Amino acid sequence: DIDRAWWKEAVVYQIYPRSFNDSDGDGLGDIPGIIEKVDYLADLGVDCIWLNPVYESPGVDNGYDISDYRAIMDEFGSMADWEELRDALHERGIRLIMDLVVNHTSDEHAWFVNSQSGKDAEYRDYYWWREGRDPEKTDLDPEDYDTPDDVEEVPPNNWESFFGGPAWAYDDQTGEWYLHLFDERMPDVNWETPALREELFEMMEWWLDHGIDGFRMDVINLISKPDGLPDGEDPTVIVEGVDKFVNGPRVHEYLGELHDRVLDGTDSMTVGEMADLSIEEAKRYVGEDGDGMSMVFTFDHMRLDMTDAGRWSHRESSPRELKESMTHWQEGLADEGWNSLFLNNHDEPRQVSRFGDDDEYRRESAKLLATLLHTLRGTPYIYQGEELGMTNYPFDSLDEVRDVDTIKNVRAAQKSGRLDESDVMDLVRYRTRDNARTPMQWDDSEHAGFTDDEPWMPVNSNNDHINAEDARDDPDSIWHYYRDLISLREDRDVVVYGDYDLRLPDHESLWVYTRTLEAEGEDDTLLVALNFGGDETTFEPPADLAGDSAEILISNYDVNVDAVESTTLQPWEARVYDLA
Ligand code: ISL
């Protein structure tokens, strides 16, 4: 009676190819470099790889600006290399999902080149072209837009880009504006155009025919823009227009079509990346009557440490807020839908630096966070280096930052006076996506075993003690702990399918829950107790469980018990009790 699926049972490992392993000494990671590490992945025990974009791309946004969906970027290798990687993974029982970026392309994609060439061009309607407006008839200030001197226009609406500044760029060739919700070199494609949808569906089929096991769908809830492209009207939003283009009017129609046309009848998984999503909305994507998507990446818990001013701000958030936010999703998708579990990825700072303690209790807190992600209900994602407890990078100046999102947003915030010089670097260090993009730390050598030459991003000098080689030699390492958690998931259905029940909800620093699965008339129950912080804390177990016989399945401290009893938990102590 369990509703099984391989992607529910899987642990996914995310690879950011540019920073994983460089095989040819050009300082950029590549696909042959990943092939060299396939045994590493198999040893860790992961079931599926999510590969960030490896397609042909000018690299404005490290591959999220695709110029050819059916070719591999030269620096990363060839299609033959990619096939070898796929086979090497599949031989070891590891599945492979690819990044699907279909909200926008690169401005160097052949479709856009044609589209831009004239108002009557064959591919004109593959993108969003509109005439400008007379500034007199709007609230917009022409000073804010980059147009030639003789053009007295503002864009068709007030929407802004997620990377800062306007979402429209003026094009000299045809005198019209085109929409880009990200960088201006990443124009949004127009899903209203049936031929565009058809091309994208064929491209997806082409990849499925090449043996992939699913897609991670980039910003997929942005693909439908409302008729008439109205101005954003919500004064509380950070990025003007999100009230119009997030979860737009036809998004479910498009995704339903995509599902019927491409995915139905395949055993592939899909995970949709969705900023700004309520549980009700999530169910329309992943629920029983939804679009057939396997799961969603949601971001509520990634916003707790921001003020109303959004991503380029910082406030202290508490463990209790994290507990409440993630519990909300655990409960919200308990009966339909499925959660993806992550605390970092290629767009977010390192989890041990953000939610744990990357100093005195780095090892303990990294293990506690791992315990959480691998014992909540949902599919855990490991971002490369997380299994080593890799930390944020101590950026000194903006010159060290490569990320287009950081650079443009900081510039825009400075221009508007929201950020002064003094807090810029604190915020950049805390928030920049580049924290996640420093090279993988394989060993303690000069370039961390990532490359023989200068890496494209600096290596964190803490590779002298945080690296894969040492971690594998040390049975008490974070790496071994991840391996144990992964095999626990394989052994016990309750870890995957058990119900989540929050206990001691009002506790400020303890996060306690049970996972329960009724199987063949018997309850299989785990009790998880996590001490979120650097202080010892008394754990008074919930009355109904106190005294029950139990043993410790896994913990980041050396403990043994034979019952659930009142006890003192050490700093960042994590325990999983087996009540069976
Ligand atoms: O980085 C962010 C939050 O940390 C977001 O603004 C991010 O841009 C958004 O979550 C969308 O991310 C995805 O699409 C972008 C790309 O830059 C990101 O790397 C990708 O994950 C545009 O394709």
Boltz pocket constraint, residues with backbone or C-beta under 6 A from the ligand:
constraints:
  - pocket:
      binder: B
      contacts: [[A, 61], [A, 64], [A, 101], [A, 162], [A, 182], [A, 218], [A, 219], [A, 273], [A, 275], [A, 346], [A, 347], [A, 348], [A, 405], [A, 433]]
      max_distance: 6.0
